[in-house]
């Protein structure tokens, strides 16, 4: 029995030591796994933040590109204007009007007809040759 005790005691102590080492290694592995999980969670949160930042940057870039394209499109539209003074004389009346003509163009293609606005500048009723200081009788007599 003493021999069995001498053979069994080291086996039991070796088994106990193996169980102790097994528990210690399991604790170390769990600690390493916990560290890796925390590092992975940190990286995932950084990636999510970076993805959100990139999505907002892409959205802003698209909006800026659309805005630039729309501004370029609108710059192709322009209004052509013409202004001149029209003088009309009928018998004893003379009239001066300012004529404003406008039309809308896309690049060089007209999109509308001429729109004309007239503003009366001067309207006089009197002798047509009053500026030469001649009267009607004097012009008829000569």
Buried (B, 14 or more C-beta within 10 A) or exposed (E): EEEEEEEEEEEEEEEEEEEEEEEEEEEEEEEEEEEEEEEEEEEEEEEEEEEEEEEEEEEEEEEEEEEEEEEEEEEEEEEEEEEEEEEEEEEEEBBBBBEEBBBBBEEEEEEEEEEEEEEEEEEEEEBBEEEEEEEEEEEEEE
